[in-house]
Amino acid sequence: MSEPILEFDNLGKTFEADGSRVVALDDVSLAFERRGCHAIVGESGSGKTTLANLVLGLIRPTGGGIRFNGVPLPGERGIEHRRAIQLVQQNPLSALNPRRSVGASVRLPLDVHGIGTSSERPARVAALLEEVGLEAAHARRSPRGLSGGQRQRVAIARALACEPELIVLDEPTSALDVLVQARVLQLLEHLRRERGLTYLFITHDLAVVRAVATTVSVFQRGRLVESGGVEEIFAAPRNDYTRQLIGAVPVVTEAEARLRETIRAGAPPTPGAG
């Protein structure tokens, strides 16, 4: 078995404000294998967003630590870590600067990290847009002129520009309608397979987890209550809280089963799709 790409060692995070103390994460130990889609699930206040922010270096732990490729992640992330670990946010409209064109947003990481020469970067931007199912001509457009699904594809292209190893996906499809959501999930699965990416997928939607994840970790009030392979957890959850969450998910329909197989087959993105 290869070395895990990401490990949490007794990870903890406590917030203090106005004399009160809130434990957001409590002694979490986990390891994530390379090239998988690892779902972090739980209700609001479970600690999943705190976990994502710790991985991204936006906040620092108050206990334990994180290892990336076997090496402890420093509190102050270097440029190599900021390039290797990327984020795709829930709402691409707020994540993309409306004053920048789509092409400028996708090109920005290339400029910041010095990827390619200045003359090569327009072609790189066009290739990235095409890789996520958009046309090169979209580079000239404003994010506000795109559909929600197209904006999320731009956000994915921007994350890919850095050639990352790990992408944190923070509820990346929750703001999209069902059909567009399915297309974006299919794209993400295709990219994971083609590029050998690892995903940390933050979500509350267990139906999405069932469709795309390889492993799932369930959090409740900052504590890890159960973790394992998706098929294993859905077939025989051991924890009462996990059973409650799974019990609220609709039974798999024939249509959903076909969709799941399509997504897992990693079909290439559909050009011009929403």
ZIQUIPE-V845384 format. One record per pair of residues at least 24 apart in sequence whose ideal C-beta (glycine too) atoms are under 10 Angstrom apart, sorted by the first residue. I is the first residue (numbers start at 1). J is the second residue. Records with the same first field share a line. If there is no record, write none. Layout:
I->J ; J
This chain:
1->33
2->33 ; 34 ; 35
3->31 ; 33 ; 34 ; 67 ; 69 ; 70
4->30 ; 31 ; 32 ; 33 ; 34 ; 36 ; 67 ; 68 ; 69 ; 70 ; 198
5->31 ; 32 ; 33 ; 34 ; 35 ; 36 ; 38 ; 67 ; 68 ; 69 ; 70 ; 84 ; 85 ; 165 ; 166 ; 198 ; 200
6->30 ; 31 ; 32 ; 33 ; 34 ; 38 ; 55 ; 66 ; 67 ; 68 ; 69 ; 73 ; 85 ; 165 ; 166 ; 168 ; 198 ; 200
7->31 ; 32 ; 65 ; 66 ; 67 ; 68 ; 69 ; 70 ; 72 ; 73
8->32 ; 51 ; 54 ; 55 ; 61 ; 64 ; 65 ; 66 ; 67 ; 217 ; 224
9->61 ; 63 ; 64 ; 65 ; 66 ; 67 ; 72
10->61 ; 63 ; 64 ; 65
11->47 ; 50 ; 51 ; 54 ; 55 ; 61 ; 62 ; 63 ; 64 ; 65 ; 66 ; 224
12->54 ; 61 ; 62 ; 63 ; 64 ; 65 ; 222
13->47 ; 50 ; 51 ; 53 ; 54 ; 59 ; 60 ; 61 ; 62 ; 63 ; 64 ; 222
14->61 ; 62 ; 63 ; 222
15->50 ; 59 ; 62
16->62
22->50 ; 222
23->47 ; 50 ; 62 ; 63 ; 221 ; 222 ; 223
24->48 ; 49 ; 50 ; 51 ; 53 ; 54 ; 59 ; 62 ; 221 ; 222
25->50 ; 51 ; 54 ; 61 ; 62 ; 63 ; 64 ; 219 ; 221 ; 222 ; 223 ; 224
26->63 ; 219 ; 221 ; 222 ; 223 ; 224
27->63 ; 64 ; 222 ; 223 ; 224
28->54 ; 61 ; 63 ; 64 ; 66 ; 217 ; 219 ; 222 ; 223 ; 224 ; 227
29->64 ; 224 ; 227
30->66 ; 215 ; 217 ; 224 ; 227
31->67 ; 215 ; 227
32->166 ; 198 ; 199 ; 200 ; 214 ; 215 ; 217
33->198 ; 214 ; 215
34->69 ; 165 ; 166 ; 196 ; 197 ; 198
35->165 ; 192 ; 193 ; 195 ; 196 ; 197 ; 198 ; 199 ; 214
36->192 ; 197 ; 198 ; 199 ; 200 ; 201 ; 213 ; 214 ; 215 ; 229
37->167 ; 169 ; 185 ; 188 ; 189 ; 192 ; 197 ; 198 ; 199 ; 200 ; 201 ; 209 ; 211 ; 212 ; 213 ; 214 ; 215 ; 216 ; 230 ; 264
38->166 ; 198 ; 199 ; 200 ; 201 ; 202 ; 213 ; 214 ; 215 ; 216 ; 217 ; 227 ; 230
39->169 ; 199 ; 200 ; 201 ; 202 ; 203 ; 205 ; 206 ; 208 ; 209 ; 210 ; 212 ; 213 ; 214 ; 215 ; 216 ; 217 ; 218 ; 230 ; 233
40->168 ; 169 ; 170 ; 200 ; 201 ; 202 ; 203 ; 204 ; 209 ; 213 ; 215 ; 216 ; 217 ; 218 ; 219 ; 224 ; 227
41->201 ; 202 ; 203 ; 204 ; 205 ; 206 ; 208 ; 209 ; 213 ; 216 ; 217 ; 218 ; 219 ; 220 ; 226 ; 233 ; 242 ; 245 ; 246
42->202 ; 203 ; 204 ; 217 ; 218 ; 219 ; 220 ; 221 ; 222 ; 223 ; 224 ; 225 ; 241 ; 242 ; 245
43->204 ; 219 ; 220 ; 221 ; 241 ; 244 ; 245
44->204
45->219 ; 220 ; 221 ; 222
46->204 ; 218 ; 219 ; 220 ; 221 ; 222 ; 223 ; 224 ; 225 ; 241
47->219 ; 220 ; 221 ; 222 ; 223 ; 224
48->170 ; 171 ; 200 ; 201 ; 202 ; 203 ; 204 ; 217 ; 218 ; 219 ; 222
49->90 ; 170 ; 171 ; 202
50->219 ; 222
51->168 ; 200 ; 202 ; 217 ; 219 ; 222 ; 224
52->87 ; 168 ; 169 ; 170 ; 171 ; 200 ; 201 ; 202
53->87 ; 168 ; 170 ; 202
55->85 ; 87 ; 166 ; 168 ; 200 ; 202
56->81 ; 82 ; 85 ; 86 ; 87 ; 166 ; 168 ; 170 ; 200
57->81 ; 82 ; 85
58->87
68->165 ; 166
69->165 ; 166
79->112 ; 113 ; 114
80->113
81->166
82->109 ; 112 ; 113 ; 162 ; 164
83->109 ; 112 ; 113 ; 115 ; 161 ; 162 ; 163 ; 164 ; 165
84->162 ; 163 ; 164 ; 165 ; 166
85->159 ; 162 ; 164 ; 165 ; 166 ; 167 ; 168 ; 198 ; 200
86->155 ; 156 ; 158 ; 159 ; 160 ; 161 ; 162 ; 163 ; 164 ; 165 ; 166 ; 167 ; 168 ; 169 ; 197
87->155 ; 158 ; 159 ; 164 ; 166 ; 167 ; 168 ; 169 ; 170 ; 172 ; 200 ; 202
88->152 ; 155 ; 156 ; 158 ; 159 ; 160 ; 167 ; 168 ; 169 ; 170 ; 171 ; 172 ; 173 ; 184 ; 188 ; 199 ; 201
89->152 ; 155 ; 159 ; 168 ; 169 ; 170 ; 171 ; 172 ; 175
90->152 ; 155 ; 169 ; 170 ; 171 ; 172 ; 173 ; 174 ; 175 ; 176 ; 202 ; 203
91->148 ; 151 ; 152 ; 155 ; 170 ; 171 ; 172 ; 174 ; 175
92->143 ; 146 ; 148 ; 149 ; 150 ; 151 ; 152 ; 153 ; 154 ; 155 ; 156 ; 158 ; 172 ; 175 ; 176
93->143 ; 144 ; 146 ; 148 ; 151 ; 152 ; 155 ; 175
94->143 ; 151 ; 175
95->143 ; 151 ; 152 ; 154 ; 155 ; 158 ; 170
96->142 ; 143 ; 144 ; 146 ; 151 ; 152 ; 154 ; 155 ; 158
97->142 ; 143
98->142 ; 143 ; 144 ; 145
99->142 ; 143
100->142 ; 143
101->125 ; 138 ; 139 ; 140 ; 141 ; 142 ; 143 ; 145
102->129 ; 134 ; 137 ; 138 ; 139 ; 140 ; 141 ; 142 ; 143 ; 145 ; 146 ; 150 ; 151 ; 153 ; 154 ; 157 ; 158
103->128 ; 129 ; 136 ; 137 ; 138 ; 139 ; 140 ; 141 ; 154
104->139 ; 140
105->139 ; 142 ; 143 ; 151 ; 154 ; 155 ; 157 ; 158 ; 161
106->132 ; 134 ; 138 ; 139 ; 154 ; 155 ; 156 ; 157 ; 158 ; 159 ; 160 ; 161
107->139 ; 158 ; 161
108->158 ; 161
109->157 ; 158 ; 159 ; 160 ; 161 ; 162 ; 163 ; 164
110->158 ; 161 ; 162
111->161
112->161 ; 162
113->161 ; 162 ; 163
115->161 ; 162 ; 163
116->161
121->161
124->161
125->157 ; 158 ; 161
127->157 ; 160 ; 161
128->153 ; 154 ; 156 ; 157 ; 158 ; 159 ; 160 ; 161
129->153 ; 154 ; 157
130->157 ; 269 ; 271
131->156 ; 157 ; 160 ; 187 ; 190 ; 191 ; 194 ; 195 ; 268 ; 269
132->156 ; 157 ; 158 ; 159 ; 160 ; 184 ; 187 ; 188 ; 190 ; 191 ; 269 ; 271 ; 273
133->157 ; 183 ; 184 ; 186 ; 187 ; 190 ; 268 ; 269 ; 270 ; 271 ; 272 ; 273 ; 274
134->269 ; 271 ; 272 ; 273
135->271 ; 272
138->272
146->274
147->176 ; 177 ; 180 ; 273 ; 274
148->173 ; 175 ; 176 ; 177 ; 180 ; 181 ; 184 ; 274
149->173 ; 175 ; 176 ; 177 ; 179 ; 180 ; 181 ; 183 ; 184 ; 187 ; 273 ; 274
150->180 ; 184 ; 272 ; 273 ; 274
151->175 ; 176
152->176 ; 180 ; 181 ; 183 ; 184 ; 187 ; 188 ; 274
153->180 ; 183 ; 184 ; 187 ; 269 ; 273 ; 274
156->184 ; 187 ; 188 ; 191 ; 269
157->191
159->191 ; 197
160->191 ; 195 ; 197
163->195 ; 197
164->195 ; 197 ; 198
165->195 ; 196 ; 197 ; 198
166->197 ; 198 ; 199 ; 200
167->191 ; 192 ; 195 ; 197 ; 198 ; 199 ; 200 ; 201
168->198 ; 199 ; 200 ; 201 ; 202
169->199 ; 200 ; 201 ; 202 ; 203 ; 212
170->200 ; 201 ; 202 ; 203
171->201 ; 202 ; 203 ; 204 ; 205 ; 208
172->199 ; 201 ; 202 ; 203 ; 208
173->201 ; 203 ; 205 ; 208 ; 212
174->203 ; 204 ; 205 ; 208
176->274
177->274
178->259
179->273 ; 274
180->273 ; 274
181->205 ; 207 ; 208 ; 211 ; 274
182->208 ; 211 ; 256 ; 259 ; 260 ; 262 ; 263 ; 273
183->263 ; 269 ; 270 ; 273 ; 274
184->269 ; 273 ; 274
185->211 ; 212 ; 259 ; 260 ; 262 ; 263 ; 264
186->211 ; 212 ; 259 ; 262 ; 263 ; 264 ; 265 ; 266 ; 267 ; 268 ; 269 ; 270 ; 273
187->263 ; 266 ; 267 ; 268 ; 269 ; 270 ; 273
188->212 ; 263 ; 266 ; 269
189->262 ; 263 ; 264 ; 265 ; 266 ; 267
190->263 ; 265 ; 266 ; 267 ; 268 ; 269
191->266 ; 268 ; 269
192->266
193->264 ; 265 ; 266
194->266 ; 268
204->245
205->249
206->230 ; 233 ; 234 ; 242 ; 245 ; 246 ; 247 ; 248 ; 249 ; 250
207->248 ; 249 ; 250 ; 252 ; 256 ; 260
208->249 ; 263
209->233 ; 234 ; 245 ; 246 ; 249
210->234 ; 246 ; 249 ; 252 ; 256 ; 257 ; 260
211->252 ; 256 ; 257 ; 259 ; 260 ; 261 ; 262 ; 263 ; 264
212->260 ; 263 ; 264
214->264
216->242 ; 245 ; 246
218->242 ; 245 ; 246
220->244 ; 245
